Amino acid sequence: NNTLPLSKSARIGVAGPAAATFFAGGYGRYTLPTDVTPWRGMQERAGTDAKLSLFDGKGDLSSWAKEQDVLVFFATIAEGEG
């Protein structure tokens, strides 16, 4: 439905348990800044015209998402041994 490319003034909704959380993984010895999150990265790259909105977990996600032009959802996966 002609979603991409997004207009520079798009309303971009960002949601999910990993949207504003730092996850380093655990598969190596990397030194990463702990303030790197998907939300921060999107804020830095979106430009000044885009309207970024972070879902705060309150209210109904579906209703909030309908107010956005596009929704980016950052999920997590829990895995472990045993």
Backbone bond lengths (Angstrom), bond angles and torsions (degrees), N, CA, C in turn:
res aa  C-N    CA-C-N  psi(-1)  N-CA   C-N-CA  omega(-1)  CA-C   N-CA-C  phi
1 N - - - 1.461 - - 1.528 111.82 -
2 N 1.307 117.00 37.31 1.465 121.79 178.02 1.522 113.10 58.06
3 T 1.329 116.96 38.48 1.462 121.06 179.07 1.523 111.42 -73.45
4 L 1.324 116.27 -40.18 1.464 120.62 -178.61 1.515 109.92 -108.10
5 P 1.271 119.74 146.73 1.463 125.99 -4.85 1.528 110.67 -73.30
6 L 1.316 115.75 151.39 1.458 121.33 178.97 1.523 109.82 -69.27
7 S 1.289 115.60 146.52 1.462 118.37 173.66 1.521 108.50 -71.77
8 K 1.304 115.93 156.38 1.465 119.85 -178.43 1.525 112.17 -66.25
9 S 1.333 116.74 -18.52 1.466 119.99 179.43 1.530 111.54 -107.18
10 A 1.319 117.11 25.72 1.465 121.24 -178.16 1.519 111.92 -64.65
11 R 1.321 115.21 150.74 1.467 121.74 172.06 1.527 106.07 -92.27
12 I 1.320 116.02 111.42 1.459 121.91 -175.45 1.523 108.89 -110.32
13 G 1.312 115.49 115.03 1.456 121.23 177.20 1.522 109.61 -91.63
14 V 1.314 115.81 136.05 1.460 122.12 179.91 1.524 107.11 -122.81
15 A 1.327 116.77 126.86 1.458 120.34 -175.77 1.523 110.01 -147.04
16 G 1.318 115.16 171.72 1.451 121.84 174.88 1.516 112.29 113.25
17 P 1.322 116.07 159.42 1.462 120.61 -176.39 1.521 114.23 -66.05
18 A 1.324 118.42 -19.25 1.464 120.60 -179.48 1.527 112.37 -106.65
19 A 1.323 118.38 9.13 1.468 120.74 -175.83 1.524 112.57 -66.98
20 A 1.302 118.19 -41.18 1.464 121.18 -176.26 1.522 111.35 -123.02
21 T 1.320 115.66 28.42 1.465 120.98 -178.09 1.513 109.43 -122.59
22 F 1.301 116.15 140.83 1.460 121.53 177.93 1.526 109.79 -87.31
23 F 1.328 116.44 125.41 1.461 122.49 175.07 1.517 108.18 -124.09
24 A 1.309 116.57 116.75 1.468 120.41 -177.10 1.513 112.27 -89.04
25 G 1.306 118.03 -14.52 1.459 119.44 -174.16 1.512 108.99 85.02
26 G 1.255 118.26 -141.56 1.449 121.19 179.57 1.510 110.19 175.42
27 Y 1.308 114.75 24.82 1.448 119.61 -173.94 1.522 112.98 -105.31
28 G 1.275 117.55 12.63 1.454 118.96 -179.80 1.501 110.99 -173.76
29 R 1.295 114.86 -177.52 1.465 120.72 -179.34 1.520 108.44 -107.67
30 Y 1.293 115.17 75.27 1.440 120.91 -178.71 1.516 109.58 -106.13
31 T 1.309 115.72 144.39 1.455 120.97 173.33 1.517 107.19 -106.35
32 L 1.292 115.15 110.45 1.462 121.03 -177.88 1.519 109.58 -120.61
33 P 1.314 116.73 146.49 1.468 117.96 174.11 1.523 109.96 -66.23
34 T 1.300 117.49 135.59 1.465 120.94 -174.73 1.520 113.07 -79.16
35 D 1.318 117.81 -5.19 1.466 118.77 178.92 1.530 112.22 -96.79
36 V 1.316 117.40 8.72 1.464 120.90 178.01 1.524 108.66 -83.27
37 T 1.318 115.57 115.24 1.463 121.73 177.63 1.526 107.59 -135.15
38 P 1.315 117.93 159.44 1.465 119.14 175.53 1.535 112.05 -55.71
39 W 1.319 116.47 -40.61 1.468 121.17 -178.92 1.531 110.93 -60.95
40 R 1.338 116.65 -47.53 1.470 120.29 179.67 1.518 111.36 -64.04
41 G 1.322 117.03 -41.00 1.456 120.69 179.37 1.520 112.04 -63.41
42 M 1.312 115.87 -41.25 1.466 119.49 178.77 1.524 111.19 -67.03
43 Q 1.327 117.02 -38.12 1.461 120.40 177.48 1.525 110.84 -61.14
44 E 1.318 115.94 -41.77 1.458 120.22 -177.53 1.522 112.01 -70.62
45 R 1.331 118.21 -31.31 1.462 121.30 -174.56 1.526 114.77 -96.85
46 A 1.317 118.06 -16.90 1.466 120.84 -171.76 1.520 113.63 -72.31
47 G 1.282 117.48 -25.03 1.459 119.36 -175.99 1.516 111.16 88.24
48 T 1.296 115.02 175.71 1.465 119.39 -173.52 1.522 113.29 -84.86
49 D 1.336 118.16 -18.29 1.460 120.00 -177.73 1.527 113.51 -83.98
50 A 1.327 116.99 -28.51 1.471 120.27 -178.47 1.523 109.75 -67.63
51 K 1.303 115.28 147.82 1.460 120.93 179.37 1.526 108.13 -109.65
52 L 1.328 115.90 92.81 1.461 121.39 179.51 1.514 110.25 -84.64
53 S 1.326 115.15 140.36 1.453 120.73 179.92 1.523 108.43 -139.72
54 L 1.323 116.35 127.02 1.463 122.02 179.14 1.523 109.12 -99.73
55 F 1.337 116.91 123.96 1.469 120.90 177.54 1.520 108.39 -68.37
56 D 1.324 117.04 126.83 1.460 121.66 -175.16 1.521 113.70 -88.87
57 G 1.326 117.81 2.31 1.459 120.45 178.56 1.511 113.64 86.03
58 K 1.311 116.62 -4.76 1.458 120.99 178.95 1.520 108.61 -100.76
59 G 1.290 116.69 141.73 1.449 119.75 -179.66 1.518 111.72 85.58
60 D 1.305 114.67 -164.72 1.455 122.00 -174.65 1.528 110.44 -98.86
61 L 1.327 116.97 118.05 1.457 121.92 -179.39 1.523 111.33 -59.35
62 S 1.307 117.60 -41.63 1.460 121.40 -177.80 1.525 111.76 -61.50
63 S 1.300 117.38 -45.31 1.469 121.05 179.11 1.518 110.98 -64.86
64 W 1.327 116.69 -43.33 1.460 121.44 178.89 1.525 110.68 -62.79
65 A 1.332 116.93 -42.46 1.465 121.63 -178.07 1.528 111.69 -62.94
66 K 1.309 117.44 -33.12 1.470 120.73 179.99 1.522 112.43 -66.14
67 E 1.329 117.24 -18.50 1.462 121.58 178.27 1.538 111.64 -83.31
68 Q 1.329 117.21 -8.12 1.463 121.88 -177.46 1.529 110.04 -99.10
69 D 1.326 116.46 156.68 1.463 120.70 172.40 1.519 110.45 -78.33
70 V 1.310 116.32 -33.66 1.460 122.27 179.46 1.525 108.17 -149.53
71 L 1.320 115.93 148.73 1.460 121.53 178.79 1.525 108.77 -121.29
72 V 1.328 115.85 130.00 1.458 122.14 174.60 1.524 105.98 -111.25
73 F 1.326 116.55 119.36 1.464 121.80 -175.72 1.522 108.64 -111.47
74 F 1.326 116.54 123.98 1.463 122.37 178.76 1.522 109.14 -104.77
75 A 1.315 115.47 106.27 1.461 121.94 -179.26 1.533 109.59 -94.48
76 T 1.304 115.71 169.86 1.458 121.52 174.20 1.511 108.27 -125.56
77 I 1.297 115.25 165.61 1.458 120.46 174.82 1.524 106.95 -132.94
78 A 1.301 115.32 132.93 1.456 120.09 177.83 1.522 107.97 -104.51
79 E 1.298 114.70 119.59 1.455 118.51 178.01 1.515 107.93 -137.62
80 G 1.270 115.35 157.41 1.444 119.95 179.61 1.495 111.09 -169.60
81 E 1.272 115.20 176.36 1.460 120.00 179.36 1.520 108.30 -101.60
82 G 1.324 114.93 135.96 1.458 119.78 178.64 1.445 110.05 88.87
